[in-house]
Amino acid sequence: MEDKTQQSLDLVAVEDNLARIRGEVGAGQVDEAYRRVYRRLAHRVRVPGFRPGKAPPPVLERRLGREYIVSEVREELQERIVAQAIQRFGLDPRPGQGLRFDEQAPPEQGKAYEFELTLPVYPQVELPDYREWELEVEPVRVTDELREEFRRSLLEQHKNLVVKEEGEGAEMGDIFVGSLKSEFIDDQAKKDETPPFDYEEIHYKLGVEPELTGFAEKFLGIKPGETREFEYTVPEDYPHDELLRGRRVRVVASCQRILREEVPQFGEEFVTKTLGFGSMEEFESWMERELQGFALRRTREKKLSEIVERLAREAKIDISESWLDEEVQYELADQERRLREQGMTLEKWLEAQEIDPEKYREELRKEVRERLRQYLILREIARREKLEPSSHELSLELYRFISENRLNPREAPKLARNRALISRLRARLTEQKIYDHLLRTVRFKDEAQGEGKETSPHQSGEGEEGEPAQPAVPPPIEQEKEAP
């Protein structure tokens, strides 16, 4: 006799980062799915004349429609099918648009449900044996030039602003204080387009942004009370806002006052009175500790960069063209959305920048491929080495976040229930654990035994300034399993 509760799953193929699964859900399981859906809807939908949970299936079907009931049952069945397929075949599902169910017929009571599932999965990642590597990185050292740069930065931090005397015009390095208005005047200009400069009061240091070639020169000689109007073309290679490249604007600058910077002289008086040290010797000792810490951090960054670049070169990953197409399309759609917010389209922007659309898409495709490769490599290392942060570590990271952002520690329980925040903290902590693992594992030339294996403040149990880390007072954050 046929077992109507039986469910069959057959892994047909795994190719192009997609798993194809064919199967059938027995009629008994389909009937059970209908019963679960009817029970859920009976409690959720108010039906006149019936207490909550008591409306019978025929009444619910007349009220909601047969198609709605079938769609709820379909979703109920498919969620369970995906979860069971992942578990049975050990699949590694990835988010994406490729998940698809092809059904022979909609699920009906008393009948088996036949289907074919296409599930996006992560590709296999073949890592090089980085444990056997011996790399070479020149460490960052504390030099006299670095010490002088450190002193100059302290002087810059403690400079004073002095109002220039009436009648003195602005010079390079001075600070223009006043209003700045503008409008686009080129062929691309639109009525409701947001202007690039629109400030009631701005403090603009002349020459601080060399990428705007020739812009600061327009302000030379301007005096308090003077209004100056000029036209300006943003350079084609302006790096900070691609939407402004090559655009022509009319600018109106109204000057309120001109400020001049006064940088103090470095010496005993500056060290003791301004910085508060007891003596020059005490300052020099503090500076050496700060610079040694800086040199260690920079050396750590160089080592990580070397490791990650070599991993990217040697790892073997088969990223399918269809997945790559999907990611590139997402990037293009996001760029289109941001450009439309500025009153432009991607097509018009590419035309204005004289960029060939096909070449642009090709370059974007290369960037996306490299980004995906690095993500998959680090993800695979985290999986193999079981670097998922514990509840205790997440609790510490939450309190570190609260401290960094100067939030009230009493908000910890509420923040611990914020899934988006906890997800970001988990990702940040996982990345840190991956980097710590790589630095502990990969050897570097000229490292003495037991030296050079740096740890992050997270791992050593110390804060950013060497203070003990915040104790784990909150209850452990409940770990969530990644949904398929």
C-alpha positions as CSV (number, residue, x, y, z in Angstrom):
1,M,0.0,0.0,0.0
2,E,1.3,3.5,-0.9
3,D,2.6,5.6,2.0
4,K,0.9,9.0,1.4
5,T,3.0,10.7,4.1
6,Q,6.3,9.9,2.4
7,Q,8.5,12.7,0.9
8,S,11.2,12.1,-1.7
9,L,14.1,14.4,-2.6
10,D,16.6,13.8,-5.3
11,L,19.7,16.0,-5.9
12,V,19.8,16.2,-9.7
13,A,22.8,18.4,-10.2
14,V,24.9,21.2,-8.6
15,E,26.3,23.5,-11.3
16,D,26.7,27.2,-12.0
17,N,26.3,27.8,-8.3
18,L,22.8,26.4,-8.4
19,A,21.5,23.1,-6.9
20,R,18.6,21.4,-8.8
21,I,16.4,19.1,-6.7
22,R,13.5,17.1,-7.8
23,G,11.0,15.7,-5.4
24,E,7.5,14.8,-4.3
25,V,5.6,15.5,-1.1
26,G,3.1,12.8,-0.2
27,A,-0.6,13.5,-0.1
28,G,-0.7,13.1,3.7
29,Q,1.9,15.9,4.2
30,V,0.0,18.1,1.8
31,D,-3.2,17.5,3.9
32,E,-1.3,18.3,7.0
33,A,0.0,21.6,5.5
34,Y,-3.6,22.5,4.7
35,R,-4.6,21.8,8.3
36,R,-1.8,24.0,9.7
37,V,-2.7,26.9,7.3
38,Y,-6.4,26.7,8.3
39,R,-5.5,26.7,12.0
40,R,-3.3,29.7,11.6
41,L,-5.8,31.7,9.5
42,A,-8.6,30.8,11.9
43,H,-6.8,32.6,14.7
44,R,-5.6,35.5,12.5
45,V,-8.7,36.3,10.5
46,R,-11.8,37.7,12.2
47,V,-15.0,36.0,10.9
48,P,-18.4,37.4,12.2
49,G,-20.3,34.8,14.1
50,F,-17.2,32.7,15.1
51,R,-14.8,33.0,18.0
52,P,-11.1,33.3,17.2
53,G,-9.8,30.0,16.0
54,K,-13.2,28.4,15.5
55,A,-14.0,29.4,11.9
56,P,-14.2,26.2,9.8
57,P,-12.2,25.8,6.5
58,P,-15.1,26.3,4.1
59,V,-15.9,29.6,5.8
60,L,-12.3,30.7,5.6
61,E,-12.1,29.7,2.0
62,R,-15.2,31.7,1.1
63,R,-14.0,34.7,2.9
64,L,-10.3,34.7,1.7
65,G,-10.6,33.0,-1.7
66,R,-9.3,29.6,-2.8
67,E,-6.2,31.1,-4.5
68,Y,-5.1,32.8,-1.3
69,I,-5.4,29.5,0.7
70,V,-3.5,27.6,-1.9
71,S,-0.7,30.3,-2.0
72,E,-0.4,30.0,1.8
73,V,-0.1,26.2,1.6
74,R,2.4,26.4,-1.2
75,E,4.6,28.8,0.9
76,E,4.2,26.5,3.9
77,L,5.3,23.4,1.9
78,Q,8.2,25.1,0.1
79,E,9.7,26.6,3.2
80,R,9.9,23.1,4.7
81,I,11.2,21.6,1.4
82,V,14.1,24.1,1.2
83,A,15.1,23.5,4.9
84,Q,15.0,19.7,4.4
85,A,16.9,19.8,1.1
86,I,19.7,21.9,2.7
87,Q,20.0,19.6,5.7
88,R,19.8,16.3,3.7
89,F,22.3,17.2,1.0
90,G,24.6,19.5,3.0
91,L,24.0,22.4,0.8
92,D,25.4,25.9,1.5
93,P,22.6,28.3,0.3
94,R,23.3,31.8,-0.6
95,P,20.9,34.8,-0.9
96,G,19.9,35.7,-4.4
97,Q,17.2,35.8,-7.0
98,G,17.8,32.3,-8.3
99,L,15.6,30.4,-5.9
100,R,12.7,28.9,-8.0
101,F,10.1,26.3,-7.7
102,D,8.7,24.6,-10.8
103,E,5.6,22.6,-9.8
104,Q,3.6,20.1,-11.8
105,A,0.4,21.4,-10.3
106,P,-0.7,23.6,-7.3
107,P,-0.8,21.7,-4.0
108,E,-4.3,20.0,-3.7
109,Q,-5.8,18.1,-0.7
110,G,-5.5,14.4,-1.2
111,K,-2.9,14.6,-3.9
112,A,0.9,14.4,-3.9
113,Y,2.8,17.6,-4.7
114,E,5.5,17.2,-7.3
115,F,8.2,19.9,-7.9
116,E,11.6,20.8,-9.1
117,L,13.6,23.2,-6.9
118,T,16.4,25.4,-8.1
119,L,18.4,26.7,-5.1
120,P,21.3,29.3,-5.2
121,V,24.3,27.8,-3.4
122,Y,27.8,29.1,-2.7
123,P,30.6,27.7,-4.8
124,Q,33.3,25.4,-3.4
125,V,36.4,27.4,-2.3
126,E,39.8,25.7,-2.5
127,L,42.2,27.6,-0.3
128,P,45.9,27.5,-0.6
129,D,47.9,26.0,2.3
130,Y,48.5,29.4,3.9
131,R,49.8,27.7,7.1
132,E,53.0,26.9,5.2
133,W,53.6,30.4,3.9
134,E,56.5,32.5,5.0
135,L,56.0,36.0,3.7
136,E,58.2,39.1,3.9
137,V,56.9,42.6,4.9
138,E,59.1,45.5,5.8
139,P,57.9,46.6,9.3
140,V,57.0,50.3,9.9
141,R,59.6,51.8,12.1
142,V,59.6,55.0,14.3
143,T,61.9,57.5,12.5
144,D,62.9,61.1,13.1
145,E,60.6,62.1,10.2
146,L,57.7,60.3,11.9
147,R,58.4,62.1,15.2
148,E,58.5,65.4,13.4
149,E,55.2,64.7,11.6
150,F,53.7,63.8,15.0
151,R,54.8,67.1,16.5
152,R,53.4,69.0,13.6
153,S,50.1,67.3,13.9
154,L,49.9,68.3,17.5
155,L,50.6,71.9,16.6
156,E,47.8,71.8,13.9
157,Q,45.4,70.5,16.5
158,H,46.0,73.4,18.8
159,K,46.2,76.3,16.3
160,N,44.1,79.4,16.8
161,L,41.8,81.3,14.5
162,V,42.2,85.0,14.3
163,V,39.9,87.4,12.4
164,K,41.9,89.3,9.9
165,E,41.9,93.1,10.1
166,E,39.3,95.0,8.1
167,G,40.6,95.7,4.6
168,E,42.8,92.6,4.4
169,G,41.8,90.3,1.6
170,A,41.8,86.5,1.6
171,E,45.1,84.6,0.9
172,M,45.8,80.9,0.3
173,G,45.4,79.1,3.6
174,D,43.0,81.6,5.0
175,I,39.4,80.6,5.9
176,F,36.5,82.2,4.1
177,V,33.4,82.6,6.3
178,G,30.2,83.5,4.5
179,S,27.4,82.2,2.3
180,L,27.9,80.1,-0.8
181,K,25.2,79.6,-3.4
182,S,25.4,78.0,-6.8
183,E,23.4,76.7,-9.8
184,F,24.2,74.4,-12.8
185,I,24.5,76.3,-16.1
186,D,25.5,73.6,-18.5
187,D,23.4,71.6,-21.0
188,Q,22.6,69.0,-18.3
189,A,21.0,71.5,-15.9
190,K,17.5,70.7,-14.7
191,K,15.0,72.9,-12.9
192,D,14.8,70.9,-9.7
193,E,18.4,69.7,-9.6
194,T,20.2,70.1,-6.2
195,P,23.0,72.6,-6.5
196,P,26.5,71.5,-5.5
197,F,27.1,74.5,-3.2
198,D,24.3,75.7,-1.0
199,Y,25.4,77.1,2.4
200,E,24.1,79.9,4.5
201,E,27.4,79.9,6.4
202,I,30.5,77.9,5.5
203,H,34.0,77.9,6.8
204,Y,36.1,77.1,3.6
205,K,39.8,77.0,3.9
206,L,41.4,78.1,0.7
207,G,43.5,75.4,-0.9
208,V,42.3,72.6,1.4
209,E,40.7,70.7,-1.5
210,P,43.3,70.6,-4.3
211,E,41.1,68.3,-6.4
212,L,39.0,71.3,-7.2
213,T,41.7,72.8,-9.4
214,G,41.4,76.6,-9.5
215,F,38.4,76.9,-7.2
216,A,40.3,78.4,-4.2
217,E,41.9,81.0,-6.5
218,K,38.4,82.5,-7.2
219,F,38.4,83.6,-3.5
220,L,41.8,85.3,-3.4
221,G,41.5,88.9,-2.4
222,I,37.9,88.8,-1.3
223,K,37.1,91.0,1.7
224,P,34.4,91.1,4.4
225,G,31.2,92.6,3.0
226,E,32.1,91.7,-0.6
227,T,30.0,89.5,-2.9
228,R,31.7,87.8,-5.8
229,E,30.1,85.9,-8.6
230,F,32.0,83.5,-10.9
231,E,31.6,80.5,-13.1
232,Y,33.5,77.2,-12.5
233,T,33.9,73.9,-14.2
234,V,34.4,70.9,-11.9
235,P,37.4,68.8,-13.1
236,E,36.7,65.6,-15.0
237,D,38.8,63.6,-12.5
238,Y,37.1,65.0,-9.3
239,P,37.3,62.0,-6.9
240,H,34.7,62.8,-4.2
241,D,31.5,63.0,-6.2
242,E,31.3,61.4,-9.6
243,L,28.0,63.2,-10.3
244,L,29.8,66.6,-10.4
245,R,32.6,65.7,-12.8
246,G,32.7,68.0,-15.8
247,R,29.7,70.0,-14.6
248,R,29.7,73.8,-15.0
249,V,28.2,76.0,-12.2
250,R,27.7,79.6,-11.4
251,V,28.8,80.5,-7.9
252,V,27.8,83.5,-5.7
253,A,30.1,83.9,-2.6
254,S,29.2,86.5,0.0
255,C,32.0,87.1,2.5
256,Q,31.2,87.8,6.2
257,R,34.8,87.6,7.6
258,I,38.2,86.1,6.8
259,L,40.0,84.0,9.4
260,R,43.8,83.4,9.6
261,E,45.3,80.4,11.3
262,E,48.0,80.9,14.0
263,V,50.0,77.8,14.6
264,P,51.8,77.8,18.0
265,Q,55.6,77.2,18.3
266,F,56.7,73.8,19.5
267,G,58.7,74.1,22.8
268,E,58.7,73.8,26.5
269,E,55.8,76.2,26.9
270,F,53.6,74.4,24.4
271,V,54.3,71.0,26.0
272,T,53.7,72.1,29.6
273,K,51.0,74.8,29.3
274,T,49.0,73.7,26.3
275,L,49.4,69.9,26.4
276,G,49.7,69.7,30.2
277,F,52.8,67.5,30.5
278,G,55.1,68.0,33.5
279,S,58.3,68.3,31.4
280,M,59.6,67.8,27.9
281,E,61.0,64.4,29.0
282,E,57.6,63.2,30.0
283,F,56.2,64.4,26.7
284,E,58.9,62.6,24.7
285,S,58.3,59.4,26.6
286,W,54.5,59.6,25.9
287,M,55.2,60.3,22.2
288,E,57.4,57.3,21.8
289,R,54.7,55.0,23.2
290,E,52.1,56.5,20.9
291,L,54.4,56.1,17.8
292,Q,55.4,52.6,18.7
293,G,51.7,51.7,18.9
294,F,51.1,53.4,15.5
295,A,54.0,51.5,13.9
296,L,52.7,48.2,15.2
297,R,49.2,48.9,13.8
298,R,50.5,49.9,10.4
299,T,52.8,46.9,10.3
300,R,49.7,44.7,11.1
301,E,47.8,46.4,8.2
302,K,50.6,45.7,5.8
303,K,50.8,42.0,6.8
304,L,47.1,41.6,6.5
305,S,47.1,43.2,3.0
306,E,49.9,40.9,1.9
307,I,48.1,37.8,3.2
308,V,44.7,38.7,1.7
309,E,46.2,39.6,-1.7
310,R,48.0,36.3,-1.9
311,L,44.9,34.4,-0.9
312,A,43.0,36.1,-3.6
313,R,45.7,35.2,-6.2
314,E,45.9,31.5,-5.3
315,A,42.5,30.5,-4.1
316,K,40.4,28.5,-6.6
317,I,36.7,29.5,-6.8
318,D,34.2,28.9,-9.6
319,I,31.9,31.9,-9.6
320,S,29.3,31.3,-12.2
321,E,28.6,33.9,-14.9
322,S,24.9,33.9,-13.9
323,W,25.6,34.8,-10.3
324,L,28.1,37.5,-11.5
325,D,25.5,38.9,-13.8
326,E,23.0,39.1,-10.9
327,E,25.5,41.0,-8.7
328,V,26.5,43.4,-11.5
329,Q,22.8,44.1,-12.2
330,Y,22.3,44.9,-8.6
331,E,25.2,47.3,-8.6
332,L,23.9,49.0,-11.7
333,A,20.4,49.3,-10.3
334,D,21.8,50.8,-7.1
335,Q,23.8,53.4,-9.1
336,E,20.7,54.2,-11.2
337,R,18.7,54.8,-8.1
338,R,21.3,57.1,-6.6
339,L,21.7,59.1,-9.9
340,R,17.9,59.5,-10.2
341,E,17.9,61.0,-6.7
342,Q,20.2,63.7,-8.3
343,G,17.9,64.1,-11.3
344,M,20.0,62.1,-13.7
345,T,20.1,58.6,-15.2
346,L,23.1,56.3,-15.5
347,E,22.9,56.5,-19.3
348,K,23.1,60.4,-19.2
349,W,25.9,60.3,-16.7
350,L,28.0,57.9,-18.7
351,E,27.4,60.1,-21.8
352,A,28.4,63.2,-19.9
353,Q,31.6,61.6,-18.7
354,E,32.3,60.2,-22.2
355,I,32.5,56.7,-20.9
356,D,31.7,53.8,-23.1
357,P,28.8,51.8,-21.4
358,E,30.2,48.4,-22.4
359,K,33.6,49.3,-21.1
360,Y,32.1,50.6,-17.8
361,R,30.1,47.4,-17.3
362,E,33.2,45.3,-18.0
363,E,35.3,47.2,-15.4
364,L,32.4,47.0,-12.9
365,R,32.2,43.2,-13.6
366,K,35.9,42.9,-12.7
367,E,35.5,44.8,-9.5
368,V,32.5,42.7,-8.5
369,R,34.3,39.5,-9.2
370,E,37.3,40.4,-7.0
371,R,35.0,41.6,-4.2
372,L,33.1,38.3,-4.4
373,R,36.3,36.3,-4.4
374,Q,37.6,38.0,-1.3
375,Y,34.3,37.6,0.5
376,L,34.1,33.9,-0.3
377,I,37.7,33.3,0.8
378,L,37.2,35.0,4.2
379,R,33.9,33.3,4.6
380,E,35.4,29.9,4.0
381,I,38.2,30.5,6.5
382,A,35.7,31.5,9.1
383,R,33.7,28.3,8.4
384,R,36.7,26.0,8.5
385,E,38.2,27.5,11.6
386,K,34.8,27.8,13.4
387,L,35.4,31.5,14.0
388,E,31.7,32.4,14.6
389,P,31.7,34.7,17.7
390,S,30.2,33.3,20.9
391,S,27.3,34.8,22.8
392,H,29.8,36.1,25.4
393,E,31.9,37.7,22.7
394,L,28.8,39.3,21.1
395,S,27.9,40.7,24.5
396,L,31.3,42.3,24.9
397,E,31.1,43.7,21.4
398,L,27.7,45.2,22.2
399,Y,29.1,47.0,25.2
400,R,32.1,48.2,23.1
401,F,29.6,49.6,20.6
402,I,27.7,51.3,23.4
403,S,30.9,52.9,24.7
404,E,32.2,53.9,21.3
405,N,28.9,55.7,20.6
406,R,28.5,57.1,24.1
407,L,25.1,55.5,24.6
408,N,23.4,54.7,27.9
409,P,24.4,51.2,29.1
410,R,20.8,50.8,30.3
411,E,19.9,50.5,26.6
412,A,21.8,47.3,26.3
413,P,18.8,44.9,26.6
414,K,16.9,46.9,23.9
415,L,19.9,47.0,21.6
416,A,20.5,43.3,22.0
417,R,17.0,42.7,20.5
418,N,17.9,44.8,17.4
419,R,18.6,42.1,14.8
420,A,20.1,44.5,12.3
421,L,22.6,45.9,14.8
422,I,23.5,42.4,16.2
423,S,24.0,41.2,12.6
424,R,26.5,44.1,12.0
425,L,28.3,43.5,15.2
426,R,28.6,39.8,14.4
427,A,30.0,40.5,11.0
428,R,32.5,43.0,12.4
429,L,33.6,40.6,15.1
430,T,33.8,37.7,12.7
431,E,36.0,39.7,10.4
432,Q,38.3,40.7,13.3
433,K,38.6,37.0,14.3
434,I,39.5,36.0,10.7
435,Y,42.2,38.6,10.6
436,D,43.6,37.6,14.0
437,H,43.6,34.0,12.9
438,L,45.6,34.8,9.7
439,L,48.1,36.9,11.6
440,R,48.6,34.1,14.1
441,T,48.9,31.4,11.5
442,V,51.0,32.9,8.6
443,R,54.7,33.2,9.3
444,F,56.8,36.3,8.3
445,K,60.5,36.3,7.7
446,D,62.8,37.7,10.4
447,E,60.1,37.1,13.1
448,A,61.6,35.7,16.2
449,Q,60.0,32.7,17.8
450,G,56.9,33.8,19.7
451,E,57.1,37.4,18.4
452,G,55.3,39.2,15.6
453,K,52.1,37.3,16.3
454,E,50.1,40.4,17.0
455,T,46.6,40.3,18.6
456,S,43.9,42.8,18.3
457,P,42.4,44.6,21.4
458,H,39.4,42.3,21.0
459,Q,41.5,39.2,21.4
460,S,43.9,40.5,24.1
461,G,41.1,41.6,26.4
462,E,42.1,45.2,26.3
463,G,40.4,48.3,25.0
464,E,41.7,50.7,22.4
465,E,43.7,52.6,24.9
466,G,45.1,49.6,26.8
467,E,42.3,49.7,29.4
468,P,40.6,46.5,30.5
469,A,37.7,45.6,28.3
470,Q,34.1,46.1,29.5
471,P,33.1,43.1,31.6
472,A,30.3,40.9,30.2
473,V,27.6,42.1,32.5
474,P,24.7,41.6,30.1
475,P,23.1,38.2,29.6
476,P,24.6,36.4,26.6
477,I,23.1,37.4,23.3
478,E,21.1,34.5,21.9
479,Q,22.7,33.1,18.8
480,E,20.5,33.1,15.7
481,K,20.9,30.4,13.1
482,E,21.2,31.8,9.6
483,A,17.9,31.4,7.8
484,P,18.0,29.5,4.5
